[in-house]
Amino acid sequence: MSPPPPNPSRSPAAAGWLARWRRWWGLAPREASAHDAARPSPRRRQRERVALLVREIMIRHGVLSGRYRVRVLSLDREGLQHLVLIDWLPHRVGLAAGPVPEAARLEAEVQTEARQTLGLEVRAVYWRGNPLPGGRPPHGQINGPRS
């Protein structure tokens, strides 16, 4: 038994044209490529920009990157409003504590620079951990959660 003859009205060229037309009008689902999966979303790019801004400000204040960890959370779908979480890492022997930035000044600087340079809003900066090796937080400088 031989295979059926090809249908002349359904040529490969016509099928390609029809598939493009359906994709154009949104009638067929678009196939996700590896390039699309590797590209970060706009919200993620905005979070990364805010995290880089915080790191730059901490460097300006003389705080080493090994002393803290920054996390940025998006508050809306567009990625225009954020929360910044700064975790002070525990003091390790042999690592200089370095200066402790004044929290209120650093928070204000992060908020104004994010608004002016990035066009984004940082709603709040939250602190967690203890920046001093002695275990006592500096008076009035850290607004972390109280346990």
CORSULVEN-V821512 format. One record per residue. N is the residue number from 1. PSI is psi in radians with two decimals (NA if undefined). Layout:
N_PSI ; N_PSI
//
This chain:
1_2.28 ; 2_2.71 ; 3_2.70 ; 4_2.62 ; 5_2.60 ; 6_2.55 ; 7_2.07 ; 8_-0.47 ; 9_-0.17 ; 10_1.00 ; 11_2.74 ; 12_-0.61 ; 13_-0.68 ; 14_-0.66 ; 15_-0.69 ; 16_-0.72 ; 17_-0.74 ; 18_-0.69 ; 19_-0.72 ; 20_-0.73 ; 21_-0.76 ; 22_-0.71 ; 23_-0.70 ; 24_-0.75 ; 25_0.05 ; 26_0.37 ; 27_-0.39 ; 28_2.47 ; 29_2.42 ; 30_2.39 ; 31_2.30 ; 32_2.29 ; 33_2.95 ; 34_-0.54 ; 35_-0.69 ; 36_-0.66 ; 37_-0.56 ; 38_-0.34 ; 39_2.22 ; 40_2.64 ; 41_2.80 ; 42_-0.64 ; 43_-0.73 ; 44_-0.73 ; 45_-0.69 ; 46_-0.72 ; 47_-0.72 ; 48_-0.65 ; 49_-0.71 ; 50_-0.72 ; 51_-0.71 ; 52_-0.67 ; 53_-0.75 ; 54_-0.73 ; 55_-0.72 ; 56_-0.73 ; 57_-0.71 ; 58_-0.66 ; 59_-0.73 ; 60_-0.58 ; 61_-0.03 ; 62_0.33 ; 63_2.22 ; 64_2.59 ; 65_-0.31 ; 66_-0.08 ; 67_-0.18 ; 68_2.91 ; 69_2.37 ; 70_2.36 ; 71_2.43 ; 72_2.28 ; 73_2.38 ; 74_2.43 ; 75_-0.23 ; 76_2.95 ; 77_-0.60 ; 78_-0.34 ; 79_0.57 ; 80_-0.30 ; 81_2.38 ; 82_2.78 ; 83_2.46 ; 84_2.24 ; 85_2.18 ; 86_2.07 ; 87_2.13 ; 88_2.26 ; 89_2.63 ; 90_2.57 ; 91_2.25 ; 92_2.60 ; 93_2.34 ; 94_-0.17 ; 95_2.13 ; 96_2.43 ; 97_-0.61 ; 98_3.04 ; 99_2.61 ; 100_2.06 ; 101_2.67 ; 102_2.06 ; 103_-0.77 ; 104_-0.72 ; 105_-0.72 ; 106_-0.73 ; 107_-0.80 ; 108_-0.69 ; 109_-0.72 ; 110_-0.77 ; 111_-0.77 ; 112_-0.72 ; 113_-0.61 ; 114_-0.69 ; 115_-0.76 ; 116_-0.81 ; 117_-0.62 ; 118_-0.30 ; 119_0.44 ; 120_2.77 ; 121_2.24 ; 122_1.92 ; 123_-0.73 ; 124_2.75 ; 125_2.11 ; 126_2.48 ; 127_2.51 ; 128_2.43 ; 129_-3.08 ; 130_2.05 ; 131_-0.27 ; 132_2.47 ; 133_-0.37 ; 134_-0.26 ; 135_-0.14 ; 136_2.20 ; 137_2.54 ; 138_2.48 ; 139_2.11 ; 140_0.25 ; 141_-0.48 ; 142_2.23 ; 143_0.70 ; 144_3.03 ; 145_2.52 ; 146_2.29 ; 147_NA
//
